[in-house]
């Protein structure tokens, strides 16, 4: 069973928990809050495969960016979230995290990058950056007692940037030090479900899953975003939380700045402090 199947099974188990009559004061304060926010660290394992098409045989093969260039594949990321219950039925949520890394390595495999070839034995310096902004609008379908279920739609906006510098061969003619940079922004709409369960005033469990496969202008891709976690209310307006996050994006880009493919995933725990009022 893969990570996606596991998350879906956990969601199904939570949705079958029978309802329990409870007053607002018997559940976690976050269940009835109009505003809430989380700030924490996302310790993610990242897989990043990429291809950059060029004039060398018309295409370029996909390669593992981290292992090929020596970039750290286990970064600690800053993550922040904000939510607003702006009507009794409708919620707006915003999530943001970023990753900036660099590395150096002597190549053990040849890399084709746009019009450049970095051969085996070449020393390269590489950098990568990624920003993920998630906007989501959800309607509450169940919000009585300890249970809260929301369904909605939104968008993941990804900003990607990669660069490689080192001794390279240009169109099989010359060998010189070159630096090549590609950047792009990928908007990916998605559908999602969001579930919370609070057995007592101190504890709240939450599940979330987003998915969509779509073509948007010059982009074609599929996105999965899922999480499962728990929040403990330490005071009336402050809590601490832990969740396990999974984000996967498979996309194809066809634009002037970059024509190629990207396959990336982030998997790991997210530890945070939350506020609600």
N, C-alpha and C positions, 0 to 999 in steps of 0.2 A: 504493500500500500504506500503510495507516494504522499508528499506533504499536503497536496491539494485534497486528495481523498480523505486524509485524516481530518483536516479542518471541516470538511462537509459532514463527516460522521459526527464530529463533536457538536456541530450546529444542530443536527437532527436530534441528538440526545437531549440537548437543552430545550428544544422546542416541544419535546414530549413531556417535560416536567409539568405536573398538574399545577394549576393556579392555586394560590393561597390567599385568603382574604387578609389584607394588611392595611393599616392606616399609614399615612405619609411619614409619620414619625417612627414607624417601625422598619423603614427601608433606608438604604444609603442615601445621603443628601443629594448626591448626583442625579438620582432618579427624578427629582422634582426641580432641579436647578434651571434657571433661565440661561445662564452663561457658565461655561467651564473651559479650562485650559490645562494643558499638560506640557511640561518641559523636561527633557531628559536625554539620555544617551542610548543610542541604538548600536549595539555591538554585533555587526553583521558580517557574515561570511558572504563575499561577493564573487560571483562568476561573471566574466565579461568576455564574450566572444564577438569578434568584429571582422568585417571585411570592408575594404575601401576600393571601389572599382577604379581602374585607370586604363591607360592605353597599352599596358603590357598584356598582350594576348586578349585584350578587351575586358578582362575581369580580374578579380583577385580572390584567392581562397580565404575562407574564414579561419581565424586563429584565435587562441586564447590570449587576450591582451595582457593579463596579469602575469601568467607564467612565462610568456614569451619575452616580456620586457622588464621583469623584475619588480613590478609595481605590487605593493602590499594588497593582498586579497582579503584581509581581515581588519578593515578600518573601524574605528569608533566614530560614529556619526552623531552630530547634533540633530535632534528632532523636536519639533514643536507642533502642538495641535490646539485648535480653538473651536468651540461650539456655541451656537446661539439658538435657543428655542424661541423663535420670533413670533409664533402663534401657538395655540394649544395643540395643533396637529403637525406643524411644519418646523423642520430643523435645518440649519445651515452648519456645515462643518468644514474646517480648513486644516490641512495637514501639510507640513513642509519638512524636508530634510535634504542635506547636501553632503557631498563627498568630493574631496580634492586630494589627490595622491600623486606621488612621483616615484621614480625608481630608475636604476641603471643596471645593465646586464650585457654580458658578451653572448651573442646569439648562438643558440645551438640548432636553430632552424632558420631557413630563409623566410623573410617577410616581404610581401609585395604590398606597397602602400602608394596608392595613386600611380604616378609615373616613376616611382622609385623602387629599387630592389635593395634591401639590406641583407647581405649575404651572411652565411654562417661564419662566425669568428669576429664579426663587426661589433664594436662597442656602441650601444645606443643609450640615450637618455629619453625617458618617456614620461608623459604627464597625462592625467585624465581628470576630468571634473564632471560631476553630475548633480543636478538639482531636480527634485521632484516636488511639485506643488499639486495637491489634491483638493479639489473643490467638490462638495457633495451636498445635494438637497434631498431631504428624505421626509416622507409622510409617516406619521405614527399610526399604526393600525391596532396596536394593543398597548395600553399604558396604564392599566389598572393594577393595583397591588404591587407585588414584587417583580412583575414582568413588564418588559417594554420591547416592542418589535417595530422596526422602521424599515421601509423599503423606499428606494429612490434611485436617482441618477446623478451623474456628475462628470468630471473630467480630470484626468491626470495630465499635467503639463510637464514634460521632461526637457531639460536643457543638457545636452551632451557636448563635451569637448575633449578631443584627444590630440596628442602630438607625439612625434618621434623625431629625434635628431641623432645623426651619426654619419659615418662614411657609407655612402650609397652609390649605386650605379644608376645613371639616368639614361633610360631608353637604350641600354646596352652600349652606350657610346663613351661615357666618361665616368670616373669614380672621384667623388669629392664629398666634402662635408655638406650635408643638407639638413634642413629642418622643415617638416611638413605638418600643418595643422588643419584639422577638420572640426567644424562646429555645426550643430543643428538644434532645432527645437521641434519636439514631437508632441502634438496634442492628441490624446487618446480618450475618447468618451467611454463611459462605463456605466453598468447597472450594478446595484448593490443591495445587500441586506445587512441590518445592524440589530443585534439582540443584546439586551441586558437582563440580568436576573439578580435580585438582591434578597438573600434569605434573612438578613438582619440589618440593623442600622450601620454596622461597621463594615460589612462585606458586600461587594458587588462583583459579579462575574460578567464579562462581556465578550461577544463574538462579532466578527465583521468579515464580510466577503464581498469582493468586487470582481466583475469579469466582463469582458467584451472583446470581440474580434471585429475589426472594422477597417475600412479604407477612408482616409481623410486627406483629400487633395493629393499631395505628393508622398503621402505616408500610408503604409499598409502594415497592420500589425495586430497583435493579440496581447492582452494584459490580464494578469491575475494579481490580486492583492487580498491577503487574508491575515487575520490576527485572532488570537485568543488570549485572554488575560484576566487579571483580578486587580481590584482596587480596595485598599483598606483605609477607612476614614479615621484619621488620627485626631482631628478636631472638627468643629462644625463646618469649616470652609476649606480645610486642607486635608489631602490624602496622599498616600504613596501607592504606586502601582507597578506591576510587572506584566508584560505581555510578550508573546512570541509572534514575531512579524515575518511575513513572507510576501515578497514582491517579485514578479517575473514579467519581463517584457521581451517579446520577439517582434522585431520590426524591420521593415524595408524602407529605405529612403531614396527618393529620386529627385534630387535638386542639384543646382549648379555647384554649390559649395561642397557637396558630398553625395556620392551615389554609392550605396552599399547596404549592408545588413548589420544589425546589432541584436545580440541575444544576451540579456543580462538578468541576474537574479540577486536579491538580497534576502538572507535568511539569518535570523538570530533573535536574541532577547532585547527588549526595550525596557529600561528602568527609568521611572519618571516620578516627578512630584506634580500633583494636580491641585488646582484650586477651583472652587465652584461657589456661585452666589446667585 
